[in-house]
């Protein structure tokens, strides 16, 4: 008997061909209908989310994971508004990437953006990912197969049912959006192995999930394993302004991938800045793991181990290291970091240029919080996640990153000589 996953992938492949023929206007109407359907289903979705939260508390989920799982009224409003924002964005499909008019062979050749086809999204915890992933794929004429985590099973089902009903009522092809309902982990292995039916897999979640998907996949995977993000406080940084920036990067939402995990401090300002950091840590409940040099200044900091420099805490924990200068900061980041988001706080134009040029990360900042690495903050609208890969997308994955391209050639019964 044909498996459920294989059938879903075959249905998605058929839907992707129908999606490719949709006009921008029809896709936008479908997206607006999806937003309306979500609003109509709000009571059912919030009730389903409450059931997930109750189960999560009973299972002992941490406060950080419960925060990821929670749909507040403001988050629901932002989720629905995000659908409408995607509808309002320009359609990248058909956009000319490059053109070479009449090369010597007589052809008129151009390169234009095209759908990828069938995209599988495998994710944990956050119910809003169900919406973001689906609507970005609809806008780019990709069929999507969603596989959420067990923590949000009721939320994801309620959200998916509303989107599917709203989209299909507005003319979206059947099976353009599908949700894997089984929680059997074997379903993930089968889904990511369907070369020829699934064109791209995007995992969103913890490092263990992403590595498991990457190891099993027989189709391309767009990923980031973790977000070990850094801020370097340079010798001439404005320390009074640096402290609230570090607080923003660490404390605003500690459980997300663009939160800062390691703070590097120039040895020239360590004696002044680290006591300020200790006050912030006490006030906000941050546990600091520090190098020996930093602990000589603030002895109450915990001892950092080698593992701390690689750690993605996703919690109110911060690794701190004193470094001799910008070159040492760059070396630390490139060695221990995850190539996600890293920042320098400085008044030195030369140090800023060196940092921007030499740090090998998807997003590099001068005098700004790492928390800005986000599709909406970058003007992309909703995003599929943050990629630390270098092919084919890097950083926030928005509409353009969910397309490929095709070469279009026009001749006059032209033959090759």
C-alpha positions in Angstrom: 0.0 0.0 0.0 1.2 3.5 -0.8 2.4 5.2 2.3 0.8 8.4 3.6 4.0 10.4 3.1 4.6 9.2 -0.4 1.0 10.1 -1.4 1.3 13.5 0.2 4.5 14.1 -1.8 2.9 13.0 -5.0 -0.1 15.2 -4.4 2.3 18.1 -3.7 4.1 17.5 -6.9 0.8 17.7 -8.9 -0.2 20.8 -6.9 3.2 22.5 -7.6 2.6 22.3 -11.3 -0.8 23.9 -10.9 0.8 26.6 -8.6 3.3 27.5 -11.3 0.5 28.7 -13.5 -1.2 30.9 -11.0 -1.2 34.7 -11.5 0.1 37.0 -8.8 -3.5 38.4 -8.4 -4.9 34.9 -7.7 -2.2 34.1 -5.2 -2.7 37.3 -3.4 -6.5 36.7 -3.2 -5.8 33.3 -1.7 -3.4 34.8 0.8 -5.9 37.4 1.9 -8.5 34.6 2.2 -6.1 32.7 4.4 -5.6 35.7 6.7 -9.4 36.0 7.0 -9.8 32.3 7.7 -7.2 32.5 10.5 -9.1 35.4 12.0 -12.4 33.5 11.8 -10.8 30.4 13.4 -9.1 32.4 16.2 -11.1 31.0 19.0 -10.5 27.4 17.9 -6.8 28.1 17.3 -6.3 29.8 20.7 -8.2 26.9 22.4 -5.9 24.4 20.6 -2.8 26.4 21.7 -4.1 26.3 25.3 -4.2 22.5 25.1 -0.7 22.4 23.8 0.5 24.7 26.6 -1.2 22.6 29.3 0.5 19.5 27.9 3.8 21.3 27.7 3.7 22.3 31.3 2.7 18.8 32.3 5.7 17.5 30.3 8.1 19.9 32.1 8.9 22.1 29.2 11.2 25.0 30.1 9.9 28.6 30.3 11.8 29.4 27.1 10.2 26.5 25.2 6.8 27.4 26.6 7.3 31.0 25.4 8.1 29.7 21.9 4.9 27.7 22.0 2.6 30.4 23.3 0.2 32.3 21.0 -0.7 35.5 22.7 -3.2 37.9 21.3 -0.5 40.2 20.0 1.4 37.3 18.4 -1.8 36.0 16.8 -2.5 39.5 15.4 1.1 39.7 14.1 0.7 36.3 12.5 -2.4 37.3 10.6 -1.0 40.6 9.7 2.1 38.9 8.4 0.0 37.0 5.8 -1.5 40.3 4.5 2.0 41.8 4.4 3.2 38.9 2.2 0.3 39.4 -0.1 1.3 43.0 -0.5 4.9 42.2 -1.3 6.1 42.1 -5.0 6.0 38.7 -6.6 9.6 37.6 -7.3 8.5 35.0 -9.9 9.2 35.9 -13.5 11.5 38.7 -12.5 14.5 39.0 -14.8 17.7 38.0 -13.1 19.9 38.7 -16.1 19.7 39.1 -19.8 22.1 38.7 -22.7 20.6 40.0 -25.9 21.7 38.3 -29.1 25.0 36.6 -28.4 26.9 35.4 -31.5 24.7 32.3 -31.9 21.7 34.6 -32.6 19.6 33.6 -29.5 18.0 36.1 -27.2 18.8 34.7 -23.8 17.5 35.8 -20.4 17.4 34.3 -16.8 14.1 34.7 -14.8 13.0 33.6 -11.4 10.9 30.4 -11.1 9.4 28.3 -8.3 11.5 25.6 -6.6 8.5 23.1 -6.7 7.8 21.1 -3.5 9.3 22.3 -0.2 9.1 20.3 3.0 9.3 22.3 6.2 10.2 20.4 9.4 10.0 22.5 12.6 9.6 22.5 16.3 7.6 24.5 18.9 6.5 27.7 17.2 3.0 27.6 15.8 3.6 30.8 13.8 6.0 28.8 11.6 3.0 26.9 10.2 1.7 30.2 8.8 4.9 31.8 7.8 6.1 28.7 5.9 2.8 28.1 4.1 2.2 31.7 3.0 5.7 32.2 1.7 5.4 29.1 -0.4 2.0 30.2 -1.7 3.4 33.5 -2.8 6.3 31.8 -4.6 4.1 29.2 -6.2 5.7 26.3 -4.3 3.6 23.5 -2.8 4.5 23.0 0.9 4.4 20.0 3.2 4.5 21.0 6.9 5.7 18.7 9.7 5.5 20.4 13.1 6.6 19.1 16.5 4.5 17.2 19.0 4.6 20.2 21.4 2.4 22.2 19.1 0.3 19.4 17.5 -3.1 20.9 18.3 -2.1 24.4 17.4 -0.6 23.3 14.1 -3.6 21.3 13.1 -6.1 24.1 13.8 -4.0 26.6 11.9 -3.4 24.3 8.9 -7.1 23.5 8.7 -8.0 27.2 8.6 -5.4 28.0 6.0 -6.2 25.1 3.7 -10.0 25.9 3.8 -9.4 29.6 3.2 -6.9 29.1 0.4 -8.9 26.4 -1.5 -12.1 28.5 -1.2 -10.2 31.3 -3.0 -8.9 29.0 -5.8 -5.7 27.6 -4.4 -4.9 24.2 -5.9 -5.8 21.2 -3.7 -2.8 19.9 -1.8 -0.8 23.2 -2.2 -0.6 23.2 1.6 -0.4 19.9 3.5 0.3 19.1 7.1 1.8 15.8 8.2 -0.5 14.6 10.9 1.4 11.6 12.2 3.9 12.2 15.0 5.9 9.1 14.0 9.5 10.2 13.6 9.9 7.7 10.7 7.7 10.0 8.7 10.5 12.6 8.7 13.0 10.2 7.4 10.7 9.1 4.6 9.8 12.6 3.7 13.4 13.9 3.4 14.3 10.8 1.3 11.8 11.4 -1.5 14.3 12.6 -4.2 12.3 13.4 -7.3 9.2 14.4 -5.4 10.5 16.8 -2.8 12.8 19.5 -4.1 14.0 21.2 -0.9 13.9 20.5 2.8 14.1 23.4 5.4 14.4 22.3 9.0 13.7 24.8 11.8 14.5 24.0 15.4 17.3 22.7 17.6 20.6 21.5 16.4 19.7 17.8 17.0 16.7 18.1 14.7 18.6 19.9 12.0 21.5 17.4 12.1 19.1 14.5 12.0 17.3 15.9 9.0 20.6 16.7 7.2 22.0 13.2 7.9 18.9 11.4 6.5 18.1 13.7 3.6 18.5 12.7 0.0 17.3 16.1 -1.2 18.9 19.5 -0.7 18.6 20.9 2.8 18.7 24.6 3.7 19.8 24.9 7.3 21.4 26.4 10.2 22.6 24.2 13.0 22.6 26.8 15.8 22.9 30.5 16.5 26.1 31.1 18.4 26.0 34.9 18.1 28.6 37.3 19.4 28.9 41.0 20.3 32.4 42.5 20.6 32.7 45.6 22.8 35.7 47.4 21.3 38.2 49.7 23.1 36.4 52.9 22.2 32.8 51.7 22.4 30.3 53.9 24.2 29.9 51.8 27.3 26.8 53.5 28.5 25.0 52.8 25.2 26.6 49.3 24.9 25.0 47.9 28.0 21.4 48.3 27.0 22.3 47.0 23.5 23.7 43.8 25.1 20.6 43.6 27.3 18.4 43.8 24.2 20.4 41.1 22.4 20.4 38.7 25.3 17.2 39.4 27.2 14.5 40.5 24.7 13.9 36.9 23.6 16.7 34.7 24.9 15.3 31.5 23.3 15.7 32.6 19.6 18.6 32.0 17.3 19.6 35.6 16.9 20.0 36.3 20.6 23.6 36.9 21.7 25.3 34.0 23.4 29.0 35.2 23.7 30.2 38.7 24.7 33.8 39.6 23.8 35.2 42.6 25.6 38.4 44.5 24.7 40.9 44.3 27.5 41.2 48.1 27.5 37.6 48.5 28.7 37.1 45.3 30.6 37.7 46.8 34.0 35.1 49.5 33.3 32.5 47.4 31.4 32.4 44.1 33.3 31.2 45.5 36.6 28.4 47.2 34.6 27.6 43.8 33.0 27.5 42.2 36.5 24.9 44.7 37.6 22.8 43.9 34.4 23.2 40.2 35.1 22.0 40.5 38.6 19.1 42.7 37.6 17.9 40.4 34.7 18.9 37.0 36.2 21.6 36.3 33.6 24.1 33.6 34.5 27.5 34.6 33.3 30.3 32.1 32.4 33.5 34.0 32.1 37.2 33.5 31.2 39.9 33.8 33.9 40.7 37.4 33.0 37.1 38.5 33.3 36.7 36.7 36.7 39.7 38.6 38.1 37.5 41.7 37.6 34.2 40.1 38.6 34.9 37.0 40.8 31.3 36.1 41.1 31.1 35.1 37.4 31.1 31.4 36.9 34.1 29.7 35.3 33.8 29.3 31.5 34.9 26.0 29.9 35.9 25.4 26.3 32.3 24.1 25.7 30.9 27.5 26.6 32.5 29.2 23.6 30.6 26.8 21.3 27.3 26.9 23.3 23.9 28.1 22.0 22.2 28.5 25.4 18.8 29.8 24.2 18.4 30.9 27.8 19.5 33.7 30.2 23.1 32.5 30.1 26.0 34.4 28.6 29.6 33.5 27.9 32.1 36.3 28.4 35.7 36.6 27.2 38.3 39.4 27.4 40.3 39.7 24.2 43.3 41.9 23.3 41.7 43.5 20.2 39.6 43.3 17.1 41.8 40.7 15.4 41.4 38.3 18.4 37.7 39.0 18.4 37.4 38.1 14.8 39.5 34.9 15.3 37.3 33.8 18.2 34.1 34.4 16.2 35.3 32.6 13.1 36.5 29.6 15.2 33.7 29.2 17.7 30.8 30.9 16.0 28.0 29.4 13.9 28.3 32.0 11.1 24.9 33.4 12.0 24.9 37.0 13.4 27.8 38.9 15.0 28.3 42.5 16.0 31.0 45.0 16.9 30.3 48.1 19.1 32.9 50.7 18.2 33.7 54.3 17.3 36.6 53.2 15.1 35.8 53.2 11.4 38.9 51.1 10.8 37.9 48.4 13.3 34.4 48.4 11.9 35.6 47.9 8.4 37.9 45.1 9.4 35.2 43.4 11.4 32.7 43.7 8.5 35.2 42.3 6.0 36.7 39.5 8.1 33.8 38.0 10.1 32.4 35.1 8.1 28.8 35.2 9.1 25.4 35.6 7.4 24.8 38.9 9.1 27.5 41.2 10.5 26.6 44.4 12.4 28.3 47.6 13.5 26.7 49.2 16.6 23.5 47.3 16.4 21.9 44.3 18.2 22.1 40.8 16.6 18.3 40.6 17.2 17.8 42.4 13.9 18.5 39.2 11.8 15.0 38.7 10.8 13.0 38.7 7.6 10.6 41.5 8.7 13.5 43.6 10.1 15.4 43.3 6.8 12.3 44.4 4.8 11.6 40.9 3.4 8.3 40.4 5.1 7.8 37.0 6.7 10.7 34.6 6.6 11.3 30.9 6.5 14.2 31.0 8.9 17.8 32.1 9.0 20.3 30.1 6.8 23.9 29.8 7.7 24.6 27.9 4.5 26.3 29.6 1.6 24.3 27.9 -1.2 21.8 28.8 -2.3 20.6 31.3 0.4 22.3 32.9 3.4 20.7 34.9 6.2 16.9 35.5 6.4 15.1 33.3 3.9 12.4 35.4 2.3 10.5 35.2 -1.0 13.4 35.6 -3.3 15.3 32.8 -1.5 12.4 30.4 -2.1 12.8 30.6 -5.8 15.3 29.2 -8.3 15.7 30.5 -11.9 15.4 29.2 -15.4 17.1 30.2 -18.7 14.7 31.3 -21.4 16.1 31.4 -25.0 14.3 32.7 -28.1 15.5 32.1 -31.6 14.2 32.1 -35.2 14.5 28.4 -36.0 18.1 28.8 -34.9 20.5 25.8 -35.2 23.9 25.5 -33.6 26.9 25.7 -36.0 
